[in-house]
């Protein structure tokens, strides 16, 4: 039984493989997203559009209306994180189709774990046995191995 361990943050993903937990993990893949380190202003040059409220706020003189931006939750960095999570999911799906692993462990910061949960293909999600909400991309292999849950190679009971 082979386990794939995906260790990711918003800009980088490392893929390890293990068939026994008592030996060092083998680094078998790496993805990077250079756009993840950019600021929102680097993705686009304009400010979000501005809109005016239609009616004056109670207590204010007639004709003075509030205005605000329309940017909302459509920040370019969030969109880039979503695209990178989809790339990670695609990479895992390709490896699963080729018989590269039987079980999956995800290690990522909590925000990215949430995005990964929604973007992973169903076939990959079915192999998921554990999630570790930590940023371990820049840690040595031994630190990653120390966060692998106990007994990942035992049969899963439904």
N, C-alpha and C positions, 0 to 999 in steps of 0.2 A: 504494500500500500504506500503510495507516494503522496506527500503533502506539499502543497504550494503555499508559501508564505509571502503575501504581498505587503510590503512595508512602504507607505507613501505619505507624502505631504502635498501641499498645493503645487509644488514645482518639480517634484522628483518621485519616482517609484522604483523600488528594487524588488526583484522577484527571487526568492530563495526556494530551494527544493530540499526535501529531507525524506529519507526512507527509514531512518532510525533517529531517535532524539539524542542518543549518546555520542554521536559524531558531529563534527562541525557542519553547519548548513552550507550548501553550495549555492553561490550567487550565479544565477543562470540568465538573468535579464535585467535591463535597466531602461527606464523611460525618463525623459526630461521635458519640461515645458518652460522655455526661456521667457515666454510672455507672462508667466505667473509672478515674476518679480517686478513687473512694471506697475506704475501708479495708474489710477483711473484716467488721469489727465493725459497719459501717454497713449491711450487707446483712441481718444477722440479729442478734438480741440475745442469744441463748443460746450458751453454750459447747458444744462438741461433747459428745456423750454419753460417759459413763465406764463402763468395764467392768473387772471383776476377773478375774485369772487363776484357773483352777480348782485348780491344785496349787501348793504352796509351792515356791519356788526352792531348789535344793539348798544346804544349809548354813544355811538360815534356820530359825527355830523354827516349829513347827507352828502354823498359824492365821494367820501373817503372809503375806499374798499381795500381789502387786503389782497396781496398777491403772493404767490409762492411758486416754487419749482415743481416740475412734473417728473423729476428723475425717478423717484420711488425705489423699488428693489431691483431695478434693471442696471445695476452697476456692472461695468465691463469686467472687473476682476471676478465677480461671482459667476458671470457667464463663462469666463475662461476656466474657472475651477470645474464647472459642469462639463465643459468640453474635455478637459484632462481626465476627469472621472470616467467619461465614456471611452476614452482611449485605453484606460486601464482595464475596463470591462471587456473591451474588444480583444485586448491582448490575452486576458484570461480565458475568454471564450475560445479563441484560436488554439491556445494550449490545451484546453479541455477536449476539444474536438480531435486533436492529434494524440490524445491519450497521455498527456504530460503529467496529469495528477488526478487523484481520486478525491482528495479533500482540500479545503481552502481555509486559511487563517488570514484575516485582514488586520493590519496594524496601521492605524492612522489617527491623526487628531480627531476629536469628536465631531467637529464641523464637517470634515471631509468624510468621515464614516457615514454620516447622514446622507450626504450626496451620493456616495458609493452605493448605499443600500437601495436608493431609488433608480440608479442607472445600471446596476449589474443585470446582465441577461438572466432569465429564469433558470437556465441550465447551470449557470455558474453559482447562482444563489442556492441552488439545491445542494451544492457541495460544501457550503460554508458551515464550518463547525465551531468557529470562535471569532470574536472581534476583540481587539485590544485597543482601547482608546488612548493611545500614546503616540507621540511623534518620535520615532526611532530611526528615521532615515539616516541621520548623521552619527548614529551610534555604531560601535563595532558589532560584528556578527555574534559575539558572545552575549552581548546585551539583548539582541533580538532573540537568541535562543533561550535566554533566561525568562522571557515573557511568553514563551509557548506554553499553553495550558498543559497541565499534567495529563498523561495518558492519551495523547491525540491519535495514537495508532490502534487503540482498542475499538472494537465494533460499536457503532452507535445503536442504541436501543430506542425504538420508536414508541 
